[in-house]
Amino acid sequence: MNATEYKRRRRVLLKSIGPDGLAILPAAREAIRNRDVHYPFRQSSDFSYVSGFPEPDAFAIFVPRRKEGEFILFCRPRDAEREQWDGARLGLEGAIERFGADQAHPLDELDGIMPTLIDGRTRLYYPIGTDAGLDQRVMGWVNRVRAKIRTGAVAPDTFIAIESLLHEQRLRKSKTEAALMRRAARISAQAHRRLMRHCAPGVKELDLEAEFQHACATAGARFNAYPMIVGGGANACVLHYIANDAVLRDGDLVLIDAGCELDGYASDITRTFPVNGRFSPPQRELYELVLKAQQAAIDKARPGCRWNEPHEAAVWVLTQGLIKLGILCGELDQLIKDEAYKPYYMHRTGHWLGMDVHDVGAYKRDGAWRVFEPGMTLTVEPGLYLPDTEAVPEPYRKIGIRIEDDVLITEEGNEILSAAAPTQPDEIEALMAGPRPAR
């Protein structure tokens, strides 16, 4: 992400805050995994969105129309001894020179300086209620200003969750963000293609997980956006299956839900395909039903449609299909009204996608489902999960299928960012019939 993009985002945020406001955004902190070992550090999405600053334990302060500077960073200073152990720090100089801060101060000066910045501001924006320690610290700064009211100090009297501004801003992706998400989806789609070529009876679910991670990492995306799902056979019916420790069997399907994260942006793709490279007639029948539902949903992901419309389109197709399969009995509209499909399709058809895999942004505004606008990005992911019960005809039992793509709303309609990973059954079979990929 270039410096111009971050400056644009800060301009929008500063305008939203207004001349009487001040905003506080904390960076993520390092987290202990177990004794003396940290989890890999991942910056807070909100903090990263407006600052780009990659280090932990920092604070970004935004003070509109402050003549000394509107963007202030508090961060760790350079420290030769710690850098010997943990690697180079950006320090105050890097905060200004590389990340565009107007001013930078050592982190240990935060408590001393913040009351002077808050004085004169009537509205305070910060992530209220997300961290009790931060709440207490902010109120300590405010109370120090309140203690000086008789000397002319002005303390905030309105406290607003900064998410109300930032998450609306993050919901609509810029051209720069769309290009980055397009790259992330392309890397993941190519990795899914590789898994289709690598898969065969006797391969372990874990082998496919490793292949995906290797393919994405060598393409420049080191981390997954979320824990990967590789579910063969009945394991595909477990929505958040992450054990990934079974052997794939001849005659089963395998469901793979996996997406890389690239420069802080997520992709999220699910493909389901036959372990042996050929769909059986019952498998193809179910697969084509889910694919038809996805196509109907994607057709409703366009400007002017509302958030619920893709889901309703998918539910209509799936319920009609379940009637034809003899799994549901009754009148279509009544079955939909009664949510009779839910034992077999229990999740929604998508979610916002961006810096977080389940990205920020309200799904309703003023009680009404949100209208799609260009720049919004979502997943479209209908599925069917058929248990081993008498209600399901025997050939369809223990089959789980989900097809998920990343969709960008455009002026003309939509763009499927993950289209490089095939969904048509004939195309999948043709790809799997080719040679296995070399390592």
Beta strands, then each sheet from edge to edge (+ up, - down):
strand 1: 21-26
strand 2: 32-34
strand 3: 37-38
strand 4: 59-62
strand 5: 71-75
strand 6: 103-106
strand 7: 123-126
strand 8: 158-161
strand 9: 223-224
strand 10: 229-232
strand 11: 253-258
strand 12: 260-262
strand 13: 265-266
strand 14: 269-274
strand 15: 364-365
strand 16: 368-369
strand 17: 377-380
strand 18: 383-386
strand 19: 399-402
strand 20: 405-409
strand 21: 414-416
sheet 1: 6+ 5+ 4- 1+ 7+ 8+
sheet 2: 2+ 3-
sheet 3: 9+ 12- 13+
sheet 4: 10+ 11- 14+
sheet 5: 15+ 16-
sheet 6: 17+ 20- 21+
sheet 7: 18+ 19-
end
